[in-house]
């Protein structure tokens, strides 16, 4: 989403936890789809620099859910992100 973004430059050590999964979406397909759904109030052209926390039993049939927490930009929303994770991880 930023000029110069590349898979090779991506630092996956920032979220180094066995429960975290990292994926690269070079064509922004997920961000475009999420923006079209407006999930978590994250609209616009493409969702990026955002977090979405789903419940343990979340599915994505017609739309992803249930949503526990969402926000953007991540660095300014760390309290909300942590609170959402605490709700899920208990």
HTML snippet that shows the backbone in 3Dmol.js (N, CA, C, O; Angstrom):
<script src="https://3Dmol.org/build/3Dmol-min.js"></script>
<div id="view" style="width:600px;height:400px;position:relative"></div>
<script>
const pdb = `
ATOM      1  N   UNK A   1       0.799  -1.193   0.000  1.00  0.00           N
ATOM      2  CA  UNK A   1       0.000   0.000   0.000  1.00  0.00           C
ATOM      3  C   UNK A   1       0.847   1.264   0.000  1.00  0.00           C
ATOM      4  O   UNK A   1       0.360   2.356  -0.292  1.00  0.00           O
ATOM      5  N   UNK A   2       2.094   1.100   0.325  1.00  0.00           N
ATOM      6  CA  UNK A   2       3.009   2.232   0.274  1.00  0.00           C
ATOM      7  C   UNK A   2       4.014   1.998  -0.836  1.00  0.00           C
ATOM      8  O   UNK A   2       4.350   0.858  -1.157  1.00  0.00           O
ATOM      9  N   UNK A   3       4.492   3.092  -1.422  1.00  0.00           N
ATOM     10  CA  UNK A   3       5.490   2.956  -2.467  1.00  0.00           C
ATOM     11  C   UNK A   3       6.676   2.170  -1.916  1.00  0.00           C
ATOM     12  O   UNK A   3       7.184   2.473  -0.836  1.00  0.00           O
ATOM     13  N   UNK A   4       7.099   1.189  -2.643  1.00  0.00           N
ATOM     14  CA  UNK A   4       8.241   0.386  -2.231  1.00  0.00           C
ATOM     15  C   UNK A   4       7.891  -0.828  -1.396  1.00  0.00           C
ATOM     16  O   UNK A   4       8.776  -1.611  -1.050  1.00  0.00           O
ATOM     17  N   UNK A   5       6.590  -1.008  -1.055  1.00  0.00           N
ATOM     18  CA  UNK A   5       6.205  -2.215  -0.320  1.00  0.00           C
ATOM     19  C   UNK A   5       6.605  -3.443  -1.117  1.00  0.00           C
ATOM     20  O   UNK A   5       6.417  -3.501  -2.332  1.00  0.00           O
ATOM     21  N   UNK A   6       7.150  -4.408  -0.428  1.00  0.00           N
ATOM     22  CA  UNK A   6       7.478  -5.673  -1.089  1.00  0.00           C
ATOM     23  C   UNK A   6       7.463  -6.785  -0.059  1.00  0.00           C
ATOM     24  O   UNK A   6       7.659  -6.552   1.133  1.00  0.00           O
ATOM     25  N   UNK A   7       7.231  -7.974  -0.527  1.00  0.00           N
ATOM     26  CA  UNK A   7       7.220  -9.146   0.355  1.00  0.00           C
ATOM     27  C   UNK A   7       8.578  -9.314   1.024  1.00  0.00           C
ATOM     28  O   UNK A   7       8.643  -9.671   2.201  1.00  0.00           O
ATOM     29  N   UNK A   8       9.648  -9.067   0.304  1.00  0.00           N
ATOM     30  CA  UNK A   8      10.993  -9.242   0.845  1.00  0.00           C
ATOM     31  C   UNK A   8      11.314  -8.257   1.962  1.00  0.00           C
ATOM     32  O   UNK A   8      12.136  -8.555   2.828  1.00  0.00           O
ATOM     33  N   UNK A   9      10.683  -7.096   1.957  1.00  0.00           N
ATOM     34  CA  UNK A   9      10.961  -6.074   2.962  1.00  0.00           C
ATOM     35  C   UNK A   9      10.048  -6.182   4.185  1.00  0.00           C
ATOM     36  O   UNK A   9      10.181  -5.399   5.126  1.00  0.00           O
ATOM     37  N   UNK A  10       9.135  -7.135   4.178  1.00  0.00           N
ATOM     38  CA  UNK A  10       8.151  -7.275   5.237  1.00  0.00           C
ATOM     39  C   UNK A  10       8.775  -7.956   6.451  1.00  0.00           C
ATOM     40  O   UNK A  10       9.329  -9.047   6.323  1.00  0.00           O
ATOM     41  N   UNK A  11       8.694  -7.330   7.630  1.00  0.00           N
ATOM     42  CA  UNK A  11       9.277  -7.866   8.850  1.00  0.00           C
ATOM     43  C   UNK A  11       8.216  -8.634   9.629  1.00  0.00           C
ATOM     44  O   UNK A  11       7.415  -8.031  10.343  1.00  0.00           O
ATOM     45  N   UNK A  12       8.202  -9.941   9.499  1.00  0.00           N
ATOM     46  CA  UNK A  12       7.215 -10.772  10.195  1.00  0.00           C
ATOM     47  C   UNK A  12       7.566 -10.968  11.669  1.00  0.00           C
ATOM     48  O   UNK A  12       6.758 -11.509  12.424  1.00  0.00           O
ATOM     49  N   UNK A  13       8.745 -10.543  12.089  1.00  0.00           N
ATOM     50  CA  UNK A  13       9.133 -10.676  13.494  1.00  0.00           C
ATOM     51  C   UNK A  13       8.378  -9.708  14.401  1.00  0.00           C
ATOM     52  O   UNK A  13       8.408  -9.865  15.621  1.00  0.00           O
ATOM     53  N   UNK A  14       7.703  -8.715  13.834  1.00  0.00           N
ATOM     54  CA  UNK A  14       6.971  -7.751  14.650  1.00  0.00           C
ATOM     55  C   UNK A  14       5.826  -8.407  15.409  1.00  0.00           C
ATOM     56  O   UNK A  14       5.507  -7.998  16.526  1.00  0.00           O
ATOM     57  N   UNK A  15       5.209  -9.414  14.816  1.00  0.00           N
ATOM     58  CA  UNK A  15       4.157 -10.180  15.478  1.00  0.00           C
ATOM     59  C   UNK A  15       4.582 -11.642  15.482  1.00  0.00           C
ATOM     60  O   UNK A  15       4.058 -12.462  14.729  1.00  0.00           O
ATOM     61  N   UNK A  16       5.533 -11.946  16.339  1.00  0.00           N
ATOM     62  CA  UNK A  16       6.097 -13.305  16.402  1.00  0.00           C
ATOM     63  C   UNK A  16       5.390 -14.086  17.504  1.00  0.00           C
ATOM     64  O   UNK A  16       5.824 -14.087  18.656  1.00  0.00           O
ATOM     65  N   UNK A  17       4.325 -14.732  17.146  1.00  0.00           N
ATOM     66  CA  UNK A  17       3.534 -15.529  18.075  1.00  0.00           C
ATOM     67  C   UNK A  17       2.957 -16.681  17.279  1.00  0.00           C
ATOM     68  O   UNK A  17       2.537 -16.489  16.138  1.00  0.00           O
ATOM     69  N   UNK A  18       2.927 -17.869  17.852  1.00  0.00           N
ATOM     70  CA  UNK A  18       2.451 -19.036  17.108  1.00  0.00           C
ATOM     71  C   UNK A  18       0.996 -18.913  16.663  1.00  0.00           C
ATOM     72  O   UNK A  18       0.566 -19.620  15.752  1.00  0.00           O
ATOM     73  N   UNK A  19       0.237 -18.022  17.297  1.00  0.00           N
ATOM     74  CA  UNK A  19      -1.167 -17.840  16.916  1.00  0.00           C
ATOM     75  C   UNK A  19      -1.342 -16.852  15.773  1.00  0.00           C
ATOM     76  O   UNK A  19      -2.430 -16.748  15.207  1.00  0.00           O
ATOM     77  N   UNK A  20      -0.293 -16.132  15.429  1.00  0.00           N
ATOM     78  CA  UNK A  20      -0.347 -15.126  14.365  1.00  0.00           C
ATOM     79  C   UNK A  20      -0.004 -15.773  13.037  1.00  0.00           C
ATOM     80  O   UNK A  20       0.938 -16.559  12.943  1.00  0.00           O
ATOM     81  N   UNK A  21      -0.770 -15.439  12.015  1.00  0.00           N
ATOM     82  CA  UNK A  21      -0.490 -15.914  10.656  1.00  0.00           C
ATOM     83  C   UNK A  21      -0.238 -14.700   9.782  1.00  0.00           C
ATOM     84  O   UNK A  21      -0.988 -13.726   9.829  1.00  0.00           O
ATOM     85  N   UNK A  22       0.813 -14.760   8.989  1.00  0.00           N
ATOM     86  CA  UNK A  22       1.167 -13.670   8.089  1.00  0.00           C
ATOM     87  C   UNK A  22       0.865 -14.097   6.655  1.00  0.00           C
ATOM     88  O   UNK A  22       1.205 -15.206   6.243  1.00  0.00           O
ATOM     89  N   UNK A  23       0.235 -13.222   5.915  1.00  0.00           N
ATOM     90  CA  UNK A  23      -0.084 -13.476   4.512  1.00  0.00           C
ATOM     91  C   UNK A  23       0.274 -12.238   3.704  1.00  0.00           C
ATOM     92  O   UNK A  23       0.146 -11.118   4.198  1.00  0.00           O
ATOM     93  N   UNK A  24       0.711 -12.424   2.492  1.00  0.00           N
ATOM     94  CA  UNK A  24       1.027 -11.314   1.598  1.00  0.00           C
ATOM     95  C   UNK A  24      -0.029 -11.258   0.517  1.00  0.00           C
ATOM     96  O   UNK A  24      -0.301 -12.263  -0.138  1.00  0.00           O
ATOM     97  N   UNK A  25      -0.616 -10.115   0.326  1.00  0.00           N
ATOM     98  CA  UNK A  25      -1.678  -9.915  -0.657  1.00  0.00           C
ATOM     99  C   UNK A  25      -1.238  -8.812  -1.618  1.00  0.00           C
ATOM    100  O   UNK A  25      -1.714  -7.679  -1.545  1.00  0.00           O
ATOM    101  N   UNK A  26      -0.341  -9.157  -2.498  1.00  0.00           N
ATOM    102  CA  UNK A  26       0.254  -8.189  -3.399  1.00  0.00           C
ATOM    103  C   UNK A  26      -0.717  -7.485  -4.326  1.00  0.00           C
ATOM    104  O   UNK A  26      -0.412  -6.408  -4.837  1.00  0.00           O
ATOM    105  N   UNK A  27      -1.876  -8.072  -4.550  1.00  0.00           N
ATOM    106  CA  UNK A  27      -2.874  -7.449  -5.429  1.00  0.00           C
ATOM    107  C   UNK A  27      -4.012  -6.796  -4.648  1.00  0.00           C
ATOM    108  O   UNK A  27      -5.005  -6.372  -5.238  1.00  0.00           O
ATOM    109  N   UNK A  28      -3.874  -6.712  -3.331  1.00  0.00           N
ATOM    110  CA  UNK A  28      -4.841  -6.023  -2.452  1.00  0.00           C
ATOM    111  C   UNK A  28      -6.245  -6.619  -2.495  1.00  0.00           C
ATOM    112  O   UNK A  28      -7.218  -5.923  -2.205  1.00  0.00           O
ATOM    113  N   UNK A  29      -6.361  -7.878  -2.848  1.00  0.00           N
ATOM    114  CA  UNK A  29      -7.703  -8.485  -2.989  1.00  0.00           C
ATOM    115  C   UNK A  29      -8.479  -8.486  -1.682  1.00  0.00           C
ATOM    116  O   UNK A  29      -9.669  -8.171  -1.666  1.00  0.00           O
ATOM    117  N   UNK A  30      -7.815  -8.837  -0.590  1.00  0.00           N
ATOM    118  CA  UNK A  30      -8.520  -8.866   0.697  1.00  0.00           C
ATOM    119  C   UNK A  30      -8.912  -7.457   1.127  1.00  0.00           C
ATOM    120  O   UNK A  30     -10.038  -7.234   1.570  1.00  0.00           O
ATOM    121  N   UNK A  31      -7.990  -6.505   0.998  1.00  0.00           N
ATOM    122  CA  UNK A  31      -8.282  -5.126   1.375  1.00  0.00           C
ATOM    123  C   UNK A  31      -9.416  -4.520   0.576  1.00  0.00           C
ATOM    124  O   UNK A  31     -10.226  -3.763   1.111  1.00  0.00           O
ATOM    125  N   UNK A  32      -9.477  -4.851  -0.705  1.00  0.00           N
ATOM    126  CA  UNK A  32     -10.583  -4.364  -1.543  1.00  0.00           C
ATOM    127  C   UNK A  32     -11.902  -4.993  -1.121  1.00  0.00           C
ATOM    128  O   UNK A  32     -12.918  -4.303  -1.041  1.00  0.00           O
ATOM    129  N   UNK A  33     -11.898  -6.293  -0.849  1.00  0.00           N
ATOM    130  CA  UNK A  33     -13.120  -6.986  -0.430  1.00  0.00           C
ATOM    131  C   UNK A  33     -13.604  -6.451   0.919  1.00  0.00           C
ATOM    132  O   UNK A  33     -14.794  -6.191   1.096  1.00  0.00           O
ATOM    133  N   UNK A  34     -12.679  -6.288   1.870  1.00  0.00           N
ATOM    134  CA  UNK A  34     -13.074  -5.766   3.175  1.00  0.00           C
ATOM    135  C   UNK A  34     -13.645  -4.358   3.055  1.00  0.00           C
ATOM    136  O   UNK A  34     -14.625  -4.031   3.725  1.00  0.00           O
ATOM    137  N   UNK A  35     -13.052  -3.533   2.220  1.00  0.00           N
ATOM    138  CA  UNK A  35     -13.574  -2.178   2.020  1.00  0.00           C
ATOM    139  C   UNK A  35     -14.980  -2.220   1.448  1.00  0.00           C
ATOM    140  O   UNK A  35     -15.824  -1.406   1.822  1.00  0.00           O
ATOM    141  N   UNK A  36     -15.243  -3.156   0.549  1.00  0.00           N
ATOM    142  CA  UNK A  36     -16.576  -3.227  -0.064  1.00  0.00           C
ATOM    143  C   UNK A  36     -17.644  -3.658   0.938  1.00  0.00           C
ATOM    144  O   UNK A  36     -18.813  -3.309   0.777  1.00  0.00           O
ATOM    145  N   UNK A  37     -17.256  -4.413   1.973  1.00  0.00           N
ATOM    146  CA  UNK A  37     -18.224  -4.841   2.983  1.00  0.00           C
ATOM    147  C   UNK A  37     -18.444  -3.774   4.046  1.00  0.00           C
ATOM    148  O   UNK A  37     -19.483  -3.758   4.706  1.00  0.00           O
ATOM    149  N   UNK A  38     -17.469  -2.881   4.214  1.00  0.00           N
ATOM    150  CA  UNK A  38     -17.577  -1.868   5.255  1.00  0.00           C
ATOM    151  C   UNK A  38     -17.451  -2.434   6.661  1.00  0.00           C
ATOM    152  O   UNK A  38     -17.830  -1.772   7.627  1.00  0.00           O
ATOM    153  N   UNK A  39     -16.929  -3.639   6.793  1.00  0.00           N
ATOM    154  CA  UNK A  39     -16.822  -4.296   8.091  1.00  0.00           C
ATOM    155  C   UNK A  39     -16.029  -3.442   9.075  1.00  0.00           C
ATOM    156  O   UNK A  39     -14.975  -2.903   8.738  1.00  0.00           O
ATOM    157  N   UNK A  40     -16.542  -3.329  10.277  1.00  0.00           N
ATOM    158  CA  UNK A  40     -15.878  -2.586  11.324  1.00  0.00           C
ATOM    159  C   UNK A  40     -15.776  -1.095  11.066  1.00  0.00           C
ATOM    160  O   UNK A  40     -14.984  -0.403  11.706  1.00  0.00           O
ATOM    161  N   UNK A  41     -16.576  -0.596  10.128  1.00  0.00           N
ATOM    162  CA  UNK A  41     -16.511   0.814   9.781  1.00  0.00           C
ATOM    163  C   UNK A  41     -15.284   1.173   8.964  1.00  0.00           C
ATOM    164  O   UNK A  41     -14.954   2.349   8.813  1.00  0.00           O
ATOM    165  N   UNK A  42     -14.603   0.154   8.434  1.00  0.00           N
ATOM    166  CA  UNK A  42     -13.385   0.367   7.646  1.00  0.00           C
ATOM    167  C   UNK A  42     -13.747   0.354   6.170  1.00  0.00           C
ATOM    168  O   UNK A  42     -13.630  -0.678   5.510  1.00  0.00           O
ATOM    169  N   UNK A  43     -14.177   1.469   5.662  1.00  0.00           N
ATOM    170  CA  UNK A  43     -14.565   1.559   4.257  1.00  0.00           C
ATOM    171  C   UNK A  43     -13.473   2.188   3.429  1.00  0.00           C
ATOM    172  O   UNK A  43     -12.289   1.991   3.698  1.00  0.00           O
ATOM    173  N   UNK A  44     -13.861   2.934   2.435  1.00  0.00           N
ATOM    174  CA  UNK A  44     -12.894   3.566   1.548  1.00  0.00           C
ATOM    175  C   UNK A  44     -12.562   2.655   0.391  1.00  0.00           C
ATOM    176  O   UNK A  44     -13.256   1.668   0.146  1.00  0.00           O
ATOM    177  N   UNK A  45     -11.515   2.981  -0.311  1.00  0.00           N
ATOM    178  CA  UNK A  45     -11.146   2.206  -1.492  1.00  0.00           C
ATOM    179  C   UNK A  45     -10.563   0.853  -1.183  1.00  0.00           C
ATOM    180  O   UNK A  45     -10.864  -0.132  -1.856  1.00  0.00           O
ATOM    181  N   UNK A  46      -9.716   0.799  -0.152  1.00  0.00           N
ATOM    182  CA  UNK A  46      -9.075  -0.456   0.234  1.00  0.00           C
ATOM    183  C   UNK A  46      -8.735  -0.375   1.722  1.00  0.00           C
ATOM    184  O   UNK A  46      -8.301   0.669   2.206  1.00  0.00           O
ATOM    185  N   UNK A  47      -8.932  -1.471   2.439  1.00  0.00           N
ATOM    186  CA  UNK A  47      -8.582  -1.522   3.855  1.00  0.00           C
ATOM    187  C   UNK A  47      -7.115  -1.927   3.963  1.00  0.00           C
ATOM    188  O   UNK A  47      -6.699  -2.953   3.425  1.00  0.00           O
ATOM    189  N   UNK A  48      -6.334  -1.098   4.674  1.00  0.00           N
ATOM    190  CA  UNK A  48      -4.936  -1.425   4.937  1.00  0.00           C
ATOM    191  C   UNK A  48      -4.536  -0.734   6.231  1.00  0.00           C
ATOM    192  O   UNK A  48      -5.220   0.183   6.685  1.00  0.00           O
ATOM    193  N   UNK A  49      -3.441  -1.166   6.823  1.00  0.00           N
ATOM    194  CA  UNK A  49      -3.000  -0.653   8.117  1.00  0.00           C
ATOM    195  C   UNK A  49      -4.164  -0.693   9.097  1.00  0.00           C
ATOM    196  O   UNK A  49      -4.472   0.293   9.765  1.00  0.00           O
ATOM    197  N   UNK A  50      -4.795  -1.842   9.164  1.00  0.00           N
ATOM    198  CA  UNK A  50      -5.971  -2.025  10.001  1.00  0.00           C
ATOM    199  C   UNK A  50      -5.877  -3.363  10.710  1.00  0.00           C
ATOM    200  O   UNK A  50      -5.130  -4.253  10.302  1.00  0.00           O
ATOM    201  N   UNK A  51      -6.645  -3.487  11.773  1.00  0.00           N
ATOM    202  CA  UNK A  51      -6.750  -4.787  12.421  1.00  0.00           C
ATOM    203  C   UNK A  51      -8.218  -5.187  12.502  1.00  0.00           C
ATOM    204  O   UNK A  51      -9.108  -4.345  12.621  1.00  0.00           O
ATOM    205  N   UNK A  52      -8.438  -6.461  12.435  1.00  0.00           N
ATOM    206  CA  UNK A  52      -9.762  -7.058  12.612  1.00  0.00           C
ATOM    207  C   UNK A  52      -9.576  -8.240  13.554  1.00  0.00           C
ATOM    208  O   UNK A  52      -8.757  -9.118  13.286  1.00  0.00           O
ATOM    209  N   UNK A  53     -10.314  -8.274  14.636  1.00  0.00           N
ATOM    210  CA  UNK A  53     -10.250  -9.385  15.576  1.00  0.00           C
ATOM    211  C   UNK A  53     -11.586 -10.102  15.515  1.00  0.00           C
ATOM    212  O   UNK A  53     -12.640  -9.496  15.710  1.00  0.00           O
ATOM    213  N   UNK A  54     -11.533 -11.384  15.246  1.00  0.00           N
ATOM    214  CA  UNK A  54     -12.739 -12.203  15.142  1.00  0.00           C
ATOM    215  C   UNK A  54     -12.792 -13.186  16.298  1.00  0.00           C
ATOM    216  O   UNK A  54     -11.768 -13.543  16.880  1.00  0.00           O
ATOM    217  N   UNK A  55     -14.004 -13.616  16.618  1.00  0.00           N
ATOM    218  CA  UNK A  55     -14.186 -14.622  17.652  1.00  0.00           C
ATOM    219  C   UNK A  55     -13.602 -15.961  17.240  1.00  0.00           C
ATOM    220  O   UNK A  55     -13.301 -16.192  16.069  1.00  0.00           O
ATOM    221  N   UNK A  56     -13.449 -16.825  18.208  1.00  0.00           N
ATOM    222  CA  UNK A  56     -12.836 -18.142  17.966  1.00  0.00           C
ATOM    223  C   UNK A  56     -13.599 -18.969  16.937  1.00  0.00           C
ATOM    224  O   UNK A  56     -12.995 -19.788  16.244  1.00  0.00           O
ATOM    225  N   UNK A  57     -14.885 -18.779  16.824  1.00  0.00           N
ATOM    226  CA  UNK A  57     -15.704 -19.558  15.905  1.00  0.00           C
ATOM    227  C   UNK A  57     -16.049 -18.789  14.637  1.00  0.00           C
ATOM    228  O   UNK A  57     -17.050 -19.081  13.983  1.00  0.00           O
ATOM    229  N   UNK A  58     -15.233 -17.822  14.295  1.00  0.00           N
ATOM    230  CA  UNK A  58     -15.518 -16.981  13.130  1.00  0.00           C
ATOM    231  C   UNK A  58     -15.483 -17.782  11.840  1.00  0.00           C
ATOM    232  O   UNK A  58     -14.713 -18.732  11.694  1.00  0.00           O
ATOM    233  N   UNK A  59     -16.331 -17.375  10.914  1.00  0.00           N
ATOM    234  CA  UNK A  59     -16.371 -17.961   9.572  1.00  0.00           C
ATOM    235  C   UNK A  59     -16.503 -16.822   8.570  1.00  0.00           C
ATOM    236  O   UNK A  59     -16.775 -15.677   8.932  1.00  0.00           O
ATOM    237  N   UNK A  60     -16.307 -17.159   7.324  1.00  0.00           N
ATOM    238  CA  UNK A  60     -16.496 -16.182   6.260  1.00  0.00           C
ATOM    239  C   UNK A  60     -17.286 -16.887   5.166  1.00  0.00           C
ATOM    240  O   UNK A  60     -16.721 -17.387   4.194  1.00  0.00           O
ATOM    241  N   UNK A  61     -18.593 -16.917   5.341  1.00  0.00           N
ATOM    242  CA  UNK A  61     -19.477 -17.503   4.342  1.00  0.00           C
ATOM    243  C   UNK A  61     -19.928 -16.382   3.403  1.00  0.00           C
ATOM    244  O   UNK A  61     -19.447 -16.280   2.275  1.00  0.00           O
ATOM    245  N   UNK A  62     -20.838 -15.558   3.865  1.00  0.00           N
ATOM    246  CA  UNK A  62     -21.252 -14.385   3.101  1.00  0.00           C
ATOM    247  C   UNK A  62     -20.408 -13.165   3.480  1.00  0.00           C
ATOM    248  O   UNK A  62     -20.074 -12.337   2.633  1.00  0.00           O
ATOM    249  N   UNK A  63     -20.075 -13.072   4.756  1.00  0.00           N
ATOM    250  CA  UNK A  63     -19.240 -11.990   5.275  1.00  0.00           C
ATOM    251  C   UNK A  63     -18.509 -12.529   6.498  1.00  0.00           C
ATOM    252  O   UNK A  63     -19.016 -13.433   7.163  1.00  0.00           O
ATOM    253  N   UNK A  64     -17.337 -11.999   6.809  1.00  0.00           N
ATOM    254  CA  UNK A  64     -16.610 -12.499   7.972  1.00  0.00           C
ATOM    255  C   UNK A  64     -17.307 -12.097   9.263  1.00  0.00           C
ATOM    256  O   UNK A  64     -17.864 -11.004   9.365  1.00  0.00           O
ATOM    257  N   UNK A  65     -17.272 -12.985  10.244  1.00  0.00           N
ATOM    258  CA  UNK A  65     -17.867 -12.640  11.520  1.00  0.00           C
ATOM    259  C   UNK A  65     -17.915 -13.830  12.453  1.00  0.00           C
ATOM    260  O   UNK A  65     -17.694 -14.955  12.007  1.00  0.00           O
ATOM    261  N   UNK A  66     -18.185 -13.635  13.686  1.00  0.00           N
ATOM    262  CA  UNK A  66     -18.496 -12.348  14.286  1.00  0.00           C
ATOM    263  C   UNK A  66     -17.241 -11.516  14.553  1.00  0.00           C
ATOM    264  O   UNK A  66     -16.197 -12.041  14.938  1.00  0.00           O
ATOM    265  N   UNK A  67     -17.370 -10.227  14.344  1.00  0.00           N
ATOM    266  CA  UNK A  67     -16.289  -9.279  14.561  1.00  0.00           C
ATOM    267  C   UNK A  67     -16.281  -8.856  16.030  1.00  0.00           C
ATOM    268  O   UNK A  67     -17.319  -8.483  16.579  1.00  0.00           O
ATOM    269  N   UNK A  68     -15.127  -8.914  16.653  1.00  0.00           N
ATOM    270  CA  UNK A  68     -14.982  -8.525  18.057  1.00  0.00           C
ATOM    271  C   UNK A  68     -14.442  -7.106  18.169  1.00  0.00           C
ATOM    272  O   UNK A  68     -14.889  -6.335  19.018  1.00  0.00           O
ATOM    273  N   UNK A  69     -13.471  -6.755  17.303  1.00  0.00           N
ATOM    274  CA  UNK A  69     -12.878  -5.422  17.343  1.00  0.00           C
ATOM    275  C   UNK A  69     -12.278  -5.100  15.988  1.00  0.00           C
ATOM    276  O   UNK A  69     -11.875  -5.999  15.249  1.00  0.00           O
ATOM    277  N   UNK A  70     -12.221  -3.820  15.664  1.00  0.00           N
ATOM    278  CA  UNK A  70     -11.622  -3.374  14.409  1.00  0.00           C
ATOM    279  C   UNK A  70     -11.112  -1.961  14.597  1.00  0.00           C
ATOM    280  O   UNK A  70     -11.634  -1.202  15.413  1.00  0.00           O
ATOM    281  N   UNK A  71     -10.091  -1.616  13.836  1.00  0.00           N
ATOM    282  CA  UNK A  71      -9.593  -0.259  13.898  1.00  0.00           C
ATOM    283  C   UNK A  71      -8.510   0.012  12.880  1.00  0.00           C
ATOM    284  O   UNK A  71      -7.947  -0.903  12.279  1.00  0.00           O
ATOM    285  N   UNK A  72      -8.233   1.280  12.701  1.00  0.00           N
ATOM    286  CA  UNK A  72      -7.196   1.727  11.782  1.00  0.00           C
ATOM    287  C   UNK A  72      -6.828   3.139  12.199  1.00  0.00           C
ATOM    288  O   UNK A  72      -7.714   3.878  12.628  1.00  0.00           O
ATOM    289  N   UNK A  73      -5.670   3.524  12.106  1.00  0.00           N
ATOM    290  CA  UNK A  73      -4.453   2.822  11.801  1.00  0.00           C
ATOM    291  C   UNK A  73      -3.977   2.058  13.029  1.00  0.00           C
ATOM    292  O   UNK A  73      -4.318   2.412  14.158  1.00  0.00           O
ATOM    293  N   UNK A  74      -3.206   1.033  12.810  1.00  0.00           N
ATOM    294  CA  UNK A  74      -2.874   0.108  13.885  1.00  0.00           C
ATOM    295  C   UNK A  74      -2.094   0.789  15.003  1.00  0.00           C
ATOM    296  O   UNK A  74      -2.426   0.606  16.175  1.00  0.00           O
ATOM    297  N   UNK A  75      -1.084   1.557  14.679  1.00  0.00           N
ATOM    298  CA  UNK A  75      -0.212   2.130  15.706  1.00  0.00           C
ATOM    299  C   UNK A  75      -0.968   3.072  16.638  1.00  0.00           C
ATOM    300  O   UNK A  75      -0.600   3.210  17.805  1.00  0.00           O
ATOM    301  N   UNK A  76      -2.009   3.714  16.144  1.00  0.00           N
ATOM    302  CA  UNK A  76      -2.796   4.625  16.993  1.00  0.00           C
ATOM    303  C   UNK A  76      -3.974   3.934  17.658  1.00  0.00           C
ATOM    304  O   UNK A  76      -4.732   4.571  18.389  1.00  0.00           O
ATOM    305  N   UNK A  77      -4.137   2.638  17.415  1.00  0.00           N
ATOM    306  CA  UNK A  77      -5.296   1.914  17.947  1.00  0.00           C
ATOM    307  C   UNK A  77      -4.878   0.693  18.759  1.00  0.00           C
ATOM    308  O   UNK A  77      -5.641  -0.265  18.884  1.00  0.00           O
ATOM    309  N   UNK A  78      -3.679   0.727  19.305  1.00  0.00           N
ATOM    310  CA  UNK A  78      -3.177  -0.470  19.989  1.00  0.00           C
ATOM    311  C   UNK A  78      -4.005  -0.831  21.216  1.00  0.00           C
ATOM    312  O   UNK A  78      -4.139  -2.014  21.528  1.00  0.00           O
ATOM    313  N   UNK A  79      -4.565   0.153  21.925  1.00  0.00           N
ATOM    314  CA  UNK A  79      -5.391  -0.165  23.091  1.00  0.00           C
ATOM    315  C   UNK A  79      -6.647  -0.935  22.681  1.00  0.00           C
ATOM    316  O   UNK A  79      -7.026  -1.906  23.336  1.00  0.00           O
ATOM    317  N   UNK A  80      -7.290  -0.500  21.596  1.00  0.00           N
ATOM    318  CA  UNK A  80      -8.480  -1.188  21.100  1.00  0.00           C
ATOM    319  C   UNK A  80      -8.137  -2.590  20.591  1.00  0.00           C
ATOM    320  O   UNK A  80      -8.892  -3.539  20.802  1.00  0.00           O
ATOM    321  N   UNK A  81      -6.998  -2.705  19.925  1.00  0.00           N
ATOM    322  CA  UNK A  81      -6.542  -4.000  19.428  1.00  0.00           C
ATOM    323  C   UNK A  81      -6.300  -4.954  20.596  1.00  0.00           C
ATOM    324  O   UNK A  81      -6.759  -6.096  20.572  1.00  0.00           O
ATOM    325  N   UNK A  82      -5.582  -4.490  21.613  1.00  0.00           N
ATOM    326  CA  UNK A  82      -5.301  -5.317  22.785  1.00  0.00           C
ATOM    327  C   UNK A  82      -6.580  -5.729  23.506  1.00  0.00           C
ATOM    328  O   UNK A  82      -6.713  -6.871  23.944  1.00  0.00           O
ATOM    329  N   UNK A  83      -7.517  -4.794  23.626  1.00  0.00           N
ATOM    330  CA  UNK A  83      -8.786  -5.113  24.292  1.00  0.00           C
ATOM    331  C   UNK A  83      -9.548  -6.184  23.515  1.00  0.00           C
ATOM    332  O   UNK A  83     -10.119  -7.093  24.116  1.00  0.00           O
ATOM    333  N   UNK A  84      -9.562  -6.085  22.186  1.00  0.00           N
ATOM    334  CA  UNK A  84     -10.218  -7.107  21.376  1.00  0.00           C
ATOM    335  C   UNK A  84      -9.571  -8.462  21.533  1.00  0.00           C
ATOM    336  O   UNK A  84     -10.260  -9.477  21.634  1.00  0.00           O
ATOM    337  N   UNK A  85      -8.253  -8.485  21.553  1.00  0.00           N
ATOM    338  CA  UNK A  85      -7.526  -9.749  21.735  1.00  0.00           C
ATOM    339  C   UNK A  85      -7.814 -10.353  23.114  1.00  0.00           C
ATOM    340  O   UNK A  85      -7.990 -11.564  23.240  1.00  0.00           O
ATOM    341  N   UNK A  86      -7.859  -9.509  24.140  1.00  0.00           N
ATOM    342  CA  UNK A  86      -8.171 -10.020  25.475  1.00  0.00           C
ATOM    343  C   UNK A  86      -9.560 -10.642  25.522  1.00  0.00           C
ATOM    344  O   UNK A  86      -9.759 -11.665  26.177  1.00  0.00           O
ATOM    345  N   UNK A  87     -10.531 -10.026  24.826  1.00  0.00           N
ATOM    346  CA  UNK A  87     -11.888 -10.587  24.801  1.00  0.00           C
ATOM    347  C   UNK A  87     -11.900 -11.975  24.164  1.00  0.00           C
ATOM    348  O   UNK A  87     -12.624 -12.864  24.613  1.00  0.00           O
ATOM    349  N   UNK A  88     -11.098 -12.156  23.120  1.00  0.00           N
ATOM    350  CA  UNK A  88     -11.075 -13.451  22.429  1.00  0.00           C
ATOM    351  C   UNK A  88     -10.229 -14.481  23.164  1.00  0.00           C
ATOM    352  O   UNK A  88     -10.617 -15.643  23.280  1.00  0.00           O
ATOM    353  N   UNK A  89      -9.080 -14.052  23.655  1.00  0.00           N
ATOM    354  CA  UNK A  89      -8.147 -14.987  24.262  1.00  0.00           C
ATOM    355  C   UNK A  89      -8.418 -15.236  25.725  1.00  0.00           C
ATOM    356  O   UNK A  89      -7.938 -16.209  26.305  1.00  0.00           O
ATOM    357  N   UNK A  90      -9.209 -14.325  26.328  1.00  0.00           N
ATOM    358  CA  UNK A  90      -9.642 -14.451  27.710  1.00  0.00           C
ATOM    359  C   UNK A  90      -8.550 -14.716  28.665  1.00  0.00           C
ATOM    360  O   UNK A  90      -8.796 -14.841  29.865  1.00  0.00           O
TER     361      UNK A  90
END
`;
const viewer = $3Dmol.createViewer("view");
viewer.addModel(pdb, "pdb");
viewer.setStyle({}, {cartoon: {color: "spectrum"}});
viewer.zoomTo();
viewer.render();
</script>
